Amino acid sequence: MVPEEHLQDREKGFWWLQVKVWSVAAVSISLLSACFIVHSVVTYNNSVYSKTIKKLSKLREYQQNYSSLTCVTGETEVEDWSCCPTLWSSFQSSCYFVSTVRQSWAQHWKNCSMMGAHLAVINTEDEEDFIIQNLNEDSAYFMGLSDPEGQRHWQWVDQTPYNKSATFWHSDEPNDPSERCVVVNFRHPSRKWGWNDVRCHEPEKSICEMMKIYL
């Protein structure tokens, strides 16, 4: 029969062996975890660096068409870059440019198109409110709504369906079938911005709109 003190010594030896084994395992796991973290960080940094280089390359391509761009990055992702040409205003997914040159509707349509944009299409009250913040109360601005045939069949330049419930006409507008283009202007008596139908050849200012550039 093995003496009790020998059993205790053997048990202590066994537990010490277990402690050593688990200690080595713990150290090994820690080292492996550290290696994995370092590898992940390096891989992530390389990935971010690679994506950043691609974005900058794409940005340079766009700058061949636009003299300069103003970009905003997302809060967490490098790839969430959204850009507008410098001097354009940013709102939601669009960029807006206010032209202070007085020209016909057709000429403004052409000028917007040459910049990869179109005359502004206003779909919501929030968009209307944003746009008028950048306008002069003493001027009128062509937008992308017209009635080509003079039949009160209003059409947006980007083919967005005309929704009468989402319009911002002045109270007595539209009022003349011969006025086939639309401006947004400010009426001092009512102290209110709104839409007004006008003759397309009349020289007015304009608002261009384009989709944001995403990099």
Secondary structure, DSSP 8 states (H G I E B T S, - for coil): ---HHHHHHHHHHHHHHHHHHHHHHHHHHHHHHHHHHHHHHHHHHHHHHHHHHHHHHHHHHHTTTSS-EEEE--SS-TT--EEEETT-EEETTEEEEEEEEEE-HHHHHHHHHHTT-EE----SHHHHHHHHTTS-TT-EEEEEEE-TTSSS--EETT-----GGG--B-TT-S--TT--EEEEEEETTTTEEEEEEE-TTS-EEEEEEEE-EE-
